[in-house]
Amino acid sequence: MGKLDKVLLTLSAVAAAVSLTMCSVSRPEPVPFSHPSASPSCPSASIAPPAPSSEVRFSPKGGCLSAIEEFVGGSRKTVRVMAYGFTSKAVAGALVAMRKQGVDVQVVLDESNRTSKYSALPDLLAGGVPTFLDSSHAIMHDKVVIVDGEAVETGSYNFTVAAEDSNAENCLFLRDLVLARSYGEEWDKHKSHSAPAQ
């Protein structure tokens, strides 16, 4: 075998090894949906974003709270929250836990949480979660969680004990990059005119 043949054989082996290495890279699982997108075939020049998917929960006692805790707990980079009523210590605890794990967690609440007797605002502040109060509207009535800029939880469900235990509510989980981007832009807009909670 000549020198050129040996070089070509070596290059072929290196190319095959690189191809196999690229195929073995796995993507993180979607959060928390039970419909993960199919793995792309390998080799591939590009990886398509996961197909949009959704799940829904209902209350009272229909799994909304546990699904929201799982949704927040699956975050890897960022969690953004917009909320009107926020008395759920369980949701506040999930946000604080992710903050302590290094996830960038930030919350925008309606101004009423400043004086609400049962607001979980003190729990968020004590846990080091940057929290902002929006007083620019009659009420800031959103109920939204955005995880990693990829997925959104929204619906009628306020983050309150009553929403979980007493009220008829819904919470919808959407994995859709376009929708998540729109919600993220809306969150940015509300944060821009909100004041840091003290």
MILUM-661381 format. One record per atom (N, C-alpha, C, O): residue number from 1; atom name; y, z, x. Coordinates in steps of 0.001 Angstrom, whole numbers. Layout:
BEGIN
> nr|atom|yy|zz|xx
> NUM|CA|Y|Z|X
...
***
This chain:
BEGIN
> nr|atom|yy|zz|xx
> 1|N|-1171|0|848
> 1|CA|0|0|0
> 1|C|1233|0|893
> 1|O|1354|815|1807
> 2|N|2149|-931|612
> 2|CA|3349|-1049|1418
> 2|C|4375|19|1084
> 2|O|4238|741|97
> 3|N|5421|112|1930
> 3|CA|6468|1112|1748
> 3|C|7189|930|413
> 3|O|7490|1915|-262
> 4|N|7470|-317|21
> 4|CA|8149|-600|-1238
> 4|C|7295|-160|-2425
> 4|O|7806|396|-3397
> 5|N|5975|-417|-2333
> 5|CA|5074|2|-3414
> 5|C|5077|1522|-3567
> 5|O|5066|2036|-4685
> 6|N|5092|2250|-2424
> 6|CA|5114|3712|-2482
> 6|C|6404|4220|-3130
> 6|O|6372|5162|-3922
> 7|N|7537|3598|-2796
> 7|CA|8822|3988|-3377
> 7|C|8814|3754|-4881
> 7|O|9254|4611|-5648
> 8|N|8310|2588|-5307
> 8|CA|8253|2273|-6738
> 8|C|7329|3231|-7482
> 8|O|7635|3657|-8595
> 9|N|6201|3567|-6867
> 9|CA|5260|4499|-7484
> 9|C|5894|5886|-7638
> 9|O|5731|6539|-8668
> 10|N|6618|6328|-6605
> 10|CA|7298|7621|-6658
> 10|C|8365|7632|-7748
> 10|O|8474|8597|-8505
> 11|N|9155|6554|-7829
> 11|CA|10189|6470|-8857
> 11|C|9587|6476|-10256
> 11|O|10142|7091|-11166
> 12|N|8463|5801|-10436
> 12|CA|7787|5790|-11740
> 12|C|7321|7189|-12122
> 12|O|7447|7595|-13278
> 13|N|6783|7927|-11153
> 13|CA|6313|9287|-11422
> 13|C|7479|10198|-11797
> 13|O|7367|11009|-12716
> 14|N|8603|10062|-11081
> 14|CA|9786|10873|-11387
> 14|C|10305|10551|-12787
> 14|O|10645|11460|-13545
> 15|N|10368|9265|-13135
> 15|CA|10845|8859|-14465
> 15|C|9950|9423|-15560
> 15|O|10443|9876|-16594
> 16|N|8646|9399|-15341
> 16|CA|7710|9936|-16335
> 16|C|7899|11441|-16496
> 16|O|7864|11961|-17611
> 17|N|8100|12144|-15371
> 17|CA|8295|13594|-15431
> 17|C|9576|13943|-16176
> 17|O|9594|14872|-16983
> 18|N|10652|13200|-15906
> 18|CA|11923|13435|-16595
> 18|C|11766|13188|-18086
> 18|O|12277|13957|-18900
> 19|N|11064|12121|-18453
> 19|CA|10844|11800|-19865
> 19|C|10082|12914|-20566
> 19|O|10437|13295|-21682
> 20|N|9039|13444|-19932
> 20|CA|8258|14526|-20526
> 20|C|9085|15797|-20646
> 20|O|8971|16523|-21634
> 21|N|9919|16072|-19641
> 21|CA|10776|17251|-19679
> 21|C|11756|17160|-20834
> 21|O|11975|18145|-21540
> 22|N|12349|15988|-21037
> 22|CA|13297|15808|-22127
> 22|C|12625|15987|-23475
> 22|O|13232|16519|-24405
> 23|N|11380|15551|-23593
> 23|CA|10667|15673|-24863
> 23|C|10317|17118|-25179
> 23|O|10146|17471|-26346
> 24|N|10208|17960|-24153
> 24|CA|9787|19336|-24397
> 24|C|10940|20245|-24803
> 24|O|10709|21395|-25175
> 25|N|12192|19748|-24740
> 25|CA|13331|20557|-25132
> 25|C|13312|20714|-26650
> 25|O|13245|19725|-27380
> 26|N|13372|21943|-27114
> 26|CA|13351|22170|-28557
> 26|C|14729|22591|-29031
> 26|O|15493|23220|-28299
> 27|N|15032|22231|-30274
> 27|CA|16305|22617|-30854
> 27|C|16139|23935|-31586
> 27|O|15041|24252|-32043
> 28|N|17228|24722|-31708
> 28|CA|17119|25970|-32451
> 28|C|16763|25711|-33906
> 28|O|17119|24679|-34475
> 29|N|16058|26659|-34493
> 29|CA|15696|26552|-35901
> 29|C|16947|26686|-36759
> 29|O|17866|27422|-36398
> 30|N|16995|25987|-37887
> 30|CA|18115|26177|-38793
> 30|C|18115|27593|-39369
> 30|O|17080|28260|-39398
> 31|N|19265|28035|-39818
> 31|CA|19403|29398|-40304
> 31|C|19831|29365|-41761
> 31|O|20745|28605|-42081
> 32|N|19243|30126|-42659
> 32|CA|17915|30707|-42649
> 32|C|16955|29850|-43438
> 32|O|15895|30327|-43842
> 33|N|17297|28604|-43665
> 33|CA|16597|27775|-44631
> 33|C|15138|27570|-44293
> 33|O|14743|27561|-43127
> 34|N|14344|27406|-45339
> 34|CA|12905|27194|-45162
> 34|C|12571|25714|-45087
> 34|O|11405|25329|-45176
> 35|N|13606|24875|-44920
> 35|CA|13385|23436|-44834
> 35|C|13901|22893|-43512
> 35|O|14822|22076|-43521
> 36|N|13346|23315|-42360
> 36|CA|13862|22807|-41093
> 36|C|13676|21303|-41018
> 36|O|12698|20758|-41527
> 37|N|14630|20640|-40374
> 37|CA|14537|19190|-40251
> 37|C|13395|18825|-39321
> 37|O|13025|19591|-38431
> 38|N|12851|17654|-39543
> 38|CA|11742|17195|-38712
> 38|C|12225|16972|-37294
> 38|O|13368|16567|-37077
> 39|N|11355|17236|-36323
> 39|CA|11717|17009|-34930
> 39|C|11847|15523|-34678
> 39|O|11050|14739|-35193
> 40|N|12847|15115|-33886
> 40|CA|12987|13699|-33599
> 40|C|11834|13216|-32744
> 40|O|11283|13974|-31946
> 41|N|11468|11951|-32911
> 41|CA|10410|11398|-32071
> 41|C|10942|11242|-30663
> 41|O|12144|11059|-30472
> 42|N|10082|11310|-29692
> 42|CA|10488|11273|-28292
> 42|C|9735|10147|-27608
> 42|O|8563|9958|-27934
> 43|N|10300|9395|-26700
> 43|CA|11667|9524|-26234
> 43|C|12661|8955|-27234
> 43|O|12329|8098|-28053
> 44|N|13913|9464|-27143
> 44|CA|14954|9012|-28046
> 44|C|16274|9030|-27309
> 44|O|16519|9902|-26474
> 45|N|17131|8059|-27620
> 45|CA|18417|7980|-26954
> 45|C|19387|9013|-27522
> 45|O|20285|9469|-26814
> 46|N|19215|9388|-28797
> 46|CA|20106|10368|-29394
> 46|C|19353|11178|-30440
> 46|O|18321|10753|-30959
> 47|N|19893|12354|-30735
> 47|CA|19289|13223|-31735
> 47|C|20201|13241|-32950
> 47|O|21368|13618|-32846
> 48|N|19682|12840|-34088
> 48|CA|20463|12833|-35321
> 48|C|20651|14261|-35813
> 48|O|19777|15105|-35613
> 49|N|21783|14539|-36456
> 49|CA|21964|15879|-37014
> 49|C|20942|16126|-38115
> 49|O|20444|15181|-38726
> 50|N|20628|17395|-38372
> 50|CA|19655|17681|-39427
> 50|C|20161|17186|-40773
> 50|O|21365|17185|-41034
> 51|N|19240|16768|-41619
> 51|CA|19607|16331|-42962
> 51|C|20168|17518|-43737
> 51|O|19685|18639|-43578
> 52|N|21186|17289|-44578
> 52|CA|21709|18391|-45392
> 52|C|20604|19026|-46231
> 52|O|19701|18343|-46713
> 53|N|20692|20343|-46398
> 53|CA|19721|21056|-47221
> 53|C|20431|22211|-47908
> 53|O|21538|22590|-47527
> 54|N|19785|22764|-48921
> 54|CA|20418|23849|-49663
> 54|C|19375|24785|-50251
> 54|O|18225|24406|-50476
> 55|N|19805|26014|-50493
> 55|CA|19012|27014|-51203
> 55|C|19963|27824|-52067
> 55|O|21155|27912|-51770
> 56|N|19447|28410|-53122
> 56|CA|20287|29212|-54009
> 56|C|19581|30525|-54341
> 56|O|18354|30583|-54418
> 57|N|20375|31575|-54534
> 57|CA|19880|32868|-54988
> 57|C|20774|33326|-56142
> 57|O|21916|32886|-56273
> 58|N|20233|34214|-56970
> 58|CA|20979|34727|-58112
> 58|C|20910|36249|-58121
> 58|O|20019|36852|-57524
> 59|N|21870|36851|-58809
> 59|CA|21834|38293|-58990
> 59|C|22023|38569|-60484
> 59|O|22458|37675|-61209
> 60|N|21712|39772|-60967
> 60|CA|21476|40958|-60149
> 60|C|20077|40996|-59549
> 60|O|19103|40527|-60138
> 61|N|20020|41565|-58373
> 61|CA|18767|41827|-57652
> 61|C|17876|40594|-57538
> 61|O|16662|40666|-57729
> 62|N|18507|39456|-57223
> 62|CA|17741|38221|-57078
> 62|C|17635|37733|-55649
> 62|O|17262|36585|-55408
> 63|N|17960|38594|-54700
> 63|CA|17794|38231|-53299
> 63|C|19046|37755|-52597
> 63|O|18973|37326|-51446
> 64|N|20210|37818|-53262
> 64|CA|21448|37364|-52610
> 64|C|21751|38173|-51354
> 64|O|22000|37602|-50292
> 65|N|21730|39491|-51470
> 65|CA|22112|40333|-50335
> 65|C|21206|40104|-49140
> 65|O|21695|39916|-48026
> 66|N|19900|40115|-49346
> 66|CA|18987|39931|-48210
> 66|C|19139|38540|-47609
> 66|O|19020|38378|-46394
> 67|N|19400|37531|-48444
> 67|CA|19591|36174|-47922
> 67|C|20872|36080|-47101
> 67|O|20896|35401|-46074
> 68|N|21936|36750|-47538
> 68|CA|23191|36749|-46774
> 68|C|23004|37480|-45446
> 68|O|23489|37020|-44412
> 69|N|22308|38609|-45471
> 69|CA|22041|39337|-44224
> 69|C|21240|38467|-43257
> 69|O|21528|38449|-42061
> 70|N|20245|37752|-43758
> 70|CA|19441|36870|-42911
> 70|C|20281|35714|-42377
> 70|O|20153|35326|-41216
> 71|N|21134|35172|-43229
> 71|CA|22014|34067|-42857
> 71|C|22936|34480|-41711
> 71|O|23042|33778|-40705
> 72|N|23592|35613|-41871
> 72|CA|24479|36133|-40823
> 72|C|23671|36470|-39570
> 72|O|24098|36174|-38454
> 73|N|22516|37085|-39755
> 73|CA|21685|37499|-38622
> 73|C|21118|36352|-37815
> 73|O|20690|36549|-36677
> 74|N|21106|35158|-38383
> 74|CA|20607|33996|-37654
> 74|C|21667|33266|-36860
> 74|O|21372|32259|-36215
> 75|N|22907|33757|-36893
> 75|CA|23982|33066|-36173
> 75|C|23773|33173|-34665
> 75|O|23217|34151|-34167
> 76|N|24228|32152|-33957
> 76|CA|24100|32110|-32502
> 76|C|25456|32127|-31796
> 76|O|25572|32635|-30681
> 77|N|26494|31562|-32456
> 77|CA|27794|31420|-31802
> 77|C|28934|32036|-32599
> 77|O|29683|32867|-32085
> 78|N|29063|31623|-33864
> 78|CA|30219|32055|-34650
> 78|C|29829|32400|-36086
> 78|O|28896|31836|-36657
> 79|N|30578|33344|-36643
> 79|CA|30530|33630|-38081
> 79|C|31972|33756|-38549
> 79|O|32756|34505|-37966
> 80|N|32318|33029|-39596
> 80|CA|33638|33106|-40206
> 80|C|33459|33482|-41671
> 80|O|32629|32899|-42367
> 81|N|34235|34452|-42138
> 81|CA|34112|34945|-43506
> 81|C|35470|34881|-44193
> 81|O|36492|35223|-43598
> 82|N|35475|34440|-45454
> 82|CA|36626|34584|-46349
> 82|C|36112|35337|-47565
> 82|O|35098|34952|-48147
> 83|N|36803|36411|-47958
> 83|CA|36280|37201|-49069
> 83|C|37397|37858|-49863
> 83|O|38419|38279|-49321
> 84|N|37165|37928|-51157
> 84|CA|38063|38651|-52062
> 84|C|37607|40107|-52140
> 84|O|38181|40970|-51476
> 85|N|36593|40384|-52934
> 85|CA|36051|41735|-52985
> 85|C|35071|41948|-51846
> 85|O|34174|41130|-51640
> 86|N|35230|43049|-51095
> 86|CA|34329|43301|-49963
> 86|C|34072|44800|-49860
> 86|O|34743|45513|-49114
> 87|N|33089|45260|-50621
> 87|CA|32722|46679|-50576
> 87|C|31313|46895|-50033
> 87|O|30870|48035|-49902
> 88|N|30612|45820|-49719
> 88|CA|29213|45929|-49291
> 88|C|29116|46398|-47842
> 88|O|29435|45659|-46911
> 89|N|28672|47630|-47672
> 89|CA|28470|48147|-46319
> 89|C|27324|47415|-45628
> 89|O|27295|47331|-44400
> 90|N|26380|46885|-46405
> 90|CA|25263|46139|-45816
> 90|C|25750|44841|-45185
> 90|O|25350|44510|-44069
> 91|N|26610|44098|-45885
> 91|CA|27153|42855|-45316
> 91|C|28051|43186|-44127
> 91|O|27981|42521|-43093
> 92|N|28895|44211|-44268
> 92|CA|29737|44626|-43136
> 92|C|28870|44993|-41941
> 92|O|29192|44635|-40808
> 93|N|27777|45702|-42185
> 93|CA|26873|46091|-41098
> 93|C|26242|44896|-40409
> 93|O|26078|44894|-39189
> 94|N|25883|43873|-41188
> 94|CA|25306|42657|-40596
> 94|C|26327|41959|-39705
> 94|O|25979|41463|-38633
> 95|N|27580|41917|-40140
> 95|CA|28636|41288|-39337
> 95|C|28893|42078|-38057
> 95|O|29029|41495|-36981
> 96|N|28961|43392|-38171
> 96|CA|29175|44244|-36990
> 96|C|28014|44086|-36009
> 96|O|28232|44017|-34799
> 97|N|26791|44029|-36519
> 97|CA|25619|43882|-35644
> 97|C|25692|42589|-34845
> 97|O|25380|42581|-33654
> 98|N|26101|41491|-35488
> 98|CA|26191|40224|-34761
> 98|C|27341|40259|-33755
> 98|O|27225|39702|-32663
> 99|N|28434|40902|-34110
> 99|CA|29547|41069|-33164
> 99|C|29059|41798|-31909
> 99|O|29413|41420|-30792
> 100|N|28253|42835|-32095
> 100|CA|27738|43603|-30957
> 100|C|26761|42795|-30121
> 100|O|26544|43108|-28950
> 101|N|26166|41757|-30705
> 101|CA|25259|40883|-29959
> 101|C|26000|39739|-29271
> 101|O|25373|38883|-28648
> 102|N|27335|39716|-29378
> 102|CA|28119|38711|-28677
> 102|C|28510|37509|-29504
> 102|O|29107|36571|-28975
> 103|N|28189|37509|-30794
> 103|CA|28602|36411|-31669
> 103|C|30080|36599|-32006
> 103|O|30526|37722|-32240
> 104|N|30834|35512|-32030
> 104|CA|32256|35545|-32372
> 104|C|32383|35642|-33896
> 104|O|32290|34637|-34601
> 105|N|32595|36850|-34388
> 105|CA|32689|37122|-35827
> 105|C|34147|37410|-36172
> 105|O|34784|38250|-35536
> 106|N|34678|36711|-37182
> 106|CA|36037|36963|-37657
> 106|C|36056|36872|-39179
> 106|O|35326|36081|-39777
> 107|N|36904|37695|-39794
> 107|CA|36927|37825|-41248
> 107|C|38362|37722|-41761
> 107|O|39277|38317|-41191
> 108|N|38550|36960|-42846
> 108|CA|39810|36934|-43591
> 108|C|39527|37509|-44974
> 108|O|38667|37012|-45700
> 109|N|40264|38569|-45334
> 109|CA|40096|39230|-46628
> 109|C|41368|39119|-47454
> 109|O|42465|38962|-46920
> 110|N|41197|39205|-48762
> 110|CA|42351|39320|-49634
> 110|C|43091|40620|-49314
> 110|O|42484|41631|-48959
> 111|N|44409|40564|-49447
> 111|CA|45272|41709|-49142
> 111|C|44874|42980|-49891
> 111|O|45122|44083|-49405
> 112|N|44260|42839|-51067
> 112|CA|43889|44010|-51874
> 112|C|42935|44948|-51143
> 112|O|42829|46123|-51496
> 113|N|42241|44438|-50128
> 113|CA|41311|45286|-49374
> 113|C|42026|46352|-48550
> 113|O|41403|47317|-48107
> 114|N|43327|46181|-48346
> 114|CA|44084|47188|-47585
> 114|C|44101|48530|-48319
> 114|O|44036|49589|-47695
> 115|N|44189|48475|-49656
> 115|CA|44326|49707|-50440
> 115|C|43126|49993|-51336
> 115|O|43083|51036|-51990
> 116|N|42156|49092|-51378
> 116|CA|40979|49299|-52224
> 116|C|40193|50517|-51738
> 116|O|39866|50623|-50556
> 117|N|39895|51426|-52655
> 117|CA|39230|52686|-52310
> 117|C|37867|52466|-51664
> 117|O|37473|53207|-50764
> 118|N|37145|51436|-52129
> 118|CA|35769|51239|-51668
> 118|C|35618|50067|-50691
> 118|O|34497|49690|-50351
> 119|N|36719|49496|-50244
> 119|CA|36642|48350|-49338
> 119|C|35880|48697|-48060
> 119|O|35970|49813|-47549
> 120|N|35135|47725|-47562
> 120|CA|34419|47888|-46291
> 120|C|35301|47524|-45095
> 120|O|34813|47434|-43969
> 121|N|36603|47313|-45337
> 121|CA|37522|47000|-44240
> 121|C|37446|48029|-43114
> 121|O|37387|47626|-41952
> 122|N|37443|49335|-43389
> 122|CA|37335|50299|-42280
> 122|C|36057|50124|-41457
> 122|O|36067|50339|-40245
> 123|N|34962|49738|-42105
> 123|CA|33701|49521|-41382
> 123|C|33824|48335|-40427
> 123|O|33348|48386|-39293
> 124|N|34471|47260|-40902
> 124|CA|34661|46083|-40049
> 124|C|35527|46430|-38843
> 124|O|35198|46076|-37711
> 125|N|36635|47124|-39091
> 125|CA|37539|47477|-37992
> 125|C|36875|48432|-37008
> 125|O|37015|48270|-35796
> 126|N|36158|49419|-37516
> 126|CA|35464|50366|-36633
> 126|C|34404|49665|-35796
> 126|O|34105|50093|-34681
> 127|N|33833|48585|-36333
> 127|CA|32814|47827|-35612
> 127|C|33379|46760|-34694
> 127|O|32625|46003|-34082
> 128|N|34711|46690|-34591
> 128|CA|35337|45746|-33668
> 128|C|35412|44320|-34171
> 128|O|35611|43400|-33378
> 129|N|35258|44109|-35483
> 129|CA|35323|42753|-36043
> 129|C|36786|42399|-36314
> 129|O|37426|43066|-37127
> 130|N|37336|41369|-35659
> 130|CA|38707|40952|-35951
> 130|C|38826|40567|-37428
> 130|O|38125|39676|-37908
> 131|N|39716|41246|-38132
> 131|CA|39848|41067|-39577
> 131|C|41315|40853|-39920
> 131|O|42196|41521|-39378
> 132|N|41565|39914|-40826
> 132|CA|42917|39507|-41189
> 132|C|43076|39615|-42702
> 132|O|42127|39383|-43450
> 133|N|44285|39971|-43149
> 133|CA|44557|40135|-44573
> 133|C|45497|39040|-45049
> 133|O|46572|38832|-44487
> 134|N|45069|38343|-46102
> 134|CA|45804|37205|-46655
> 134|C|46572|37666|-47888
> 134|O|45976|38021|-48906
> 135|N|47905|37658|-47788
> 135|CA|48754|38051|-48915
> 135|C|49593|36883|-49414
> 135|O|50580|37088|-50120
> 136|N|49210|35659|-49056
> 136|CA|50011|34482|-49385
> 136|C|49707|33888|-50753
> 136|O|50307|32884|-51135
> 137|N|48786|34493|-51495
> 137|CA|48378|33947|-52791
> 137|C|48363|35078|-53814
> 137|O|48380|36254|-53450
> 138|N|48331|34716|-55096
> 138|CA|48157|35750|-56117
> 138|C|46915|36567|-55776
> 138|O|46967|37796|-55736
> 139|N|45806|35887|-55532
> 139|CA|44635|36484|-54894
> 139|C|43979|35419|-54026
> 139|O|44021|34235|-54359
> 140|N|43382|35825|-52931
> 140|CA|42576|34919|-52107
> 140|C|41142|35146|-52585
> 140|O|40480|36092|-52159
> 141|N|40671|34274|-53470
> 141|CA|39467|34524|-54259
> 141|C|38217|33883|-53668
> 141|O|37197|33798|-54351
> 142|N|38268|33435|-52430
> 142|CA|37102|32802|-51802
> 142|C|36000|33822|-51541
> 142|O|36253|35013|-51365
> 143|N|34764|33313|-51523
> 143|CA|33590|34095|-51119
> 143|C|32769|33166|-50247
> 143|O|31926|32425|-50753
> 144|N|33002|33194|-48950
> 144|CA|32450|32180|-48053
> 144|C|32011|32813|-46737
> 144|O|32701|33673|-46189
> 145|N|30856|32377|-46238
> 145|CA|30419|32684|-44877
> 145|C|30080|31355|-44214
> 145|O|29320|30559|-44766
> 146|N|30640|31114|-43038
> 146|CA|30369|29894|-42271
> 146|C|29664|30316|-40989
> 146|O|30195|31120|-40223
> 147|N|28480|29783|-40753
> 147|CA|27683|30158|-39584
> 147|C|27604|28985|-38610
> 147|O|27157|27894|-38964
> 148|N|28046|29232|-37378
> 148|CA|27922|28276|-36273
> 148|C|28549|26921|-36576
> 148|O|28182|25924|-35955
> 149|N|29487|26867|-37520
> 149|CA|30120|25606|-37877
> 149|C|29159|24590|-38459
> 149|O|29459|23397|-38495
> 150|N|27985|25064|-38924
> 150|CA|26935|24152|-39388
> 150|C|26492|24415|-40816
> 150|O|26003|23506|-41488
> 151|N|26654|25637|-41289
> 151|CA|26107|26012|-42591
> 151|C|27060|26969|-43287
> 151|O|27809|27707|-42647
> 152|N|27015|26939|-44621
> 152|CA|27959|27690|-45444
> 152|C|27209|28436|-46538
> 152|O|26278|27905|-47144
> 153|N|27627|29676|-46782
> 153|CA|27211|30403|-47988
> 153|C|28445|30547|-48851
> 153|O|29501|30957|-48368
> 154|N|28319|30209|-50136
> 154|CA|29435|30335|-51066
> 154|C|28884|30558|-52467
> 154|O|27668|30596|-52657
> 155|N|29756|30703|-53436
> 155|CA|29344|30910|-54817
> 155|C|30213|31957|-55474
> 155|O|31292|32281|-54977
> 156|N|29744|32492|-56598
> 156|CA|30526|33494|-57327
> 156|C|30353|34893|-56755
> 156|O|31116|35800|-57087
> 157|N|29358|35073|-55902
> 157|CA|28934|36385|-55411
> 157|C|29950|36979|-54444
> 157|O|30072|36524|-53307
> 158|N|30691|38016|-54906
> 158|CA|31527|38797|-53996
> 158|C|30624|39684|-53147
> 158|O|29495|39981|-53539
> 159|N|31109|40102|-52006
> 159|CA|30323|40959|-51125
> 159|C|30517|42412|-51568
> 159|O|31145|43219|-50884
> 160|N|29944|42711|-52751
> 160|CA|30113|44021|-53371
> 160|C|28777|44538|-53885
> 160|O|27837|43774|-54107
> 161|N|28716|45835|-54067
> 161|CA|27519|46462|-54635
> 161|C|27312|45972|-56065
> 161|O|26180|45710|-56471
> 162|N|28399|45847|-56834
> 162|CA|28286|45392|-58221
> 162|C|27717|43978|-58301
> 162|O|26917|43683|-59189
> 163|N|28122|43106|-57387
> 163|CA|27603|41735|-57400
> 163|C|26103|41716|-57167
> 163|O|25396|40882|-57734
> 164|N|25611|42627|-56339
> 164|CA|24179|42679|-56051
> 164|C|23393|43371|-57164
> 164|O|22314|42911|-57536
> 165|N|23921|44465|-57695
> 165|CA|23130|45326|-58579
> 165|C|23387|45137|-60069
> 165|O|22508|45422|-60882
> 166|N|24581|44659|-60447
> 166|CA|24952|44674|-61863
> 166|C|25339|43317|-62436
> 166|O|24979|42998|-63569
> 167|N|26060|42526|-61674
> 167|CA|26638|41292|-62204
> 167|C|25654|40130|-62186
> 167|O|24697|40119|-61412
> 168|N|25906|39151|-63055
> 168|CA|25205|37864|-62986
> 168|C|26012|36975|-62049
> 168|O|27124|36567|-62385
> 169|N|25464|36673|-60886
> 169|CA|26172|35930|-59837
> 169|C|25241|34887|-59226
> 169|O|24037|34874|-59484
> 170|N|25827|34021|-58416
> 170|CA|25028|33060|-57648
> 170|C|25560|32982|-56237
> 170|O|26756|33162|-56006
> 171|N|24676|32714|-55290
> 171|CA|25100|32416|-53921
> 171|C|24306|31200|-53446
> 171|O|23081|31145|-53560
> 172|N|25033|30247|-52919
> 172|CA|24488|28951|-52532
> 172|C|24605|28795|-51023
> 172|O|25675|29004|-50452
> 173|N|23500|28426|-50378
> 173|CA|23454|28220|-48931
> 173|C|23346|26727|-48667
> 173|O|22411|26074|-49132
> 174|N|24298|26192|-47926
> 174|CA|24389|24752|-47684
> 174|C|24384|24481|-46191
> 174|O|25259|24954|-45464
> 175|N|23405|23726|-45737
> 175|CA|23421|23260|-44350
> 175|C|23899|21817|-44382
> 175|O|23137|20901|-44691
> 176|N|25170|21630|-44060
> 176|CA|25797|20313|-44123
> 176|C|26992|20334|-43177
> 176|O|27950|21074|-43399
> 177|N|26937|19531|-42132
> 177|CA|27976|19577|-41102
> 177|C|29342|19186|-41645
> 177|O|30352|19768|-41250
> 178|N|29387|18204|-42551
> 178|CA|30671|17757|-43101
> 178|C|31288|18859|-43959
> 178|O|32471|19169|-43823
> 179|N|30484|19446|-44838
> 179|CA|30983|20551|-45662
> 179|C|31390|21741|-44801
> 179|O|32437|22347|-45032
> 180|N|30577|22075|-43821
> 180|CA|30890|23211|-42951
> 180|C|32208|22982|-42219
> 180|O|32992|23914|-42037
> 181|N|32448|21752|-41802
> 181|CA|33713|21440|-41126
> 181|C|34889|21643|-42087
> 181|O|35912|22207|-41700
> 182|N|34750|21190|-43333
> 182|CA|35824|21359|-44322
> 182|C|36097|22836|-44586
> 182|O|37250|23263|-44641
> 183|N|35029|23609|-44749
> 183|CA|35209|25042|-44959
> 183|C|35831|25699|-43728
> 183|O|36656|26603|-43861
> 184|N|35451|25260|-42553
> 184|CA|36038|25802|-41332
> 184|C|37527|25531|-41245
> 184|O|38297|26394|-40824
> 185|N|37939|24329|-41643
> 185|CA|39366|23995|-41648
> 185|C|40120|24861|-42657
> 185|O|41242|25296|-42396
> 186|N|39496|25109|-43811
> 186|CA|40121|25978|-44818
> 186|C|40237|27407|-44292
> 186|O|41250|28073|-44506
> 187|N|39197|27875|-43604
> 187|CA|39254|29215|-43010
> 187|C|40407|29298|-42009
> 187|O|41174|30261|-42020
> 188|N|40530|28289|-41144
> 188|CA|41618|28269|-40157
> 188|C|42980|28343|-40843
> 188|O|43880|29047|-40385
> 189|N|43121|27603|-41951
> 189|CA|44387|27591|-42686
> 189|C|44722|28990|-43205
> 189|O|45858|29447|-43079
> 190|N|43734|29665|-43785
> 190|CA|43990|31008|-44307
> 190|C|44270|32007|-43180
> 190|O|45135|32872|-43315
> 191|N|43546|31885|-42086
> 191|CA|43815|32803|-40968
> 191|C|45237|32616|-40446
> 191|O|45887|33585|-40051
> 192|N|45723|31370|-40444
> 192|CA|47035|31086|-39857
> 192|C|48172|31790|-40598
> 192|O|49215|32064|-40003
> 193|N|47989|32086|-41888
> 193|CA|49059|32783|-42612
> 193|C|48664|34217|-42990
> 193|O|49286|34835|-43853
> 194|N|47635|34727|-42339
> 194|CA|47190|36099|-42588
> 194|C|47634|37022|-41455
> 194|O|47896|36577|-40337
> 195|N|47712|38300|-41764
> 195|CA|48134|39292|-40765
> 195|C|46933|40101|-40304
> 195|O|46059|40421|-41108
> 196|N|46878|40439|-39009
> 196|CA|45775|41287|-38539
> 196|C|45752|42615|-39294
> 196|O|46789|43246|-39499
> 197|N|44566|43022|-39698
> 197|CA|44419|44320|-40366
> 197|C|44567|45423|-39329
> 197|O|44123|45277|-38190
> 198|N|45175|46497|-39715
> 198|CA|45403|47624|-38793
> 198|C|44499|48778|-39156
> 198|O|44536|49821|-38503
***
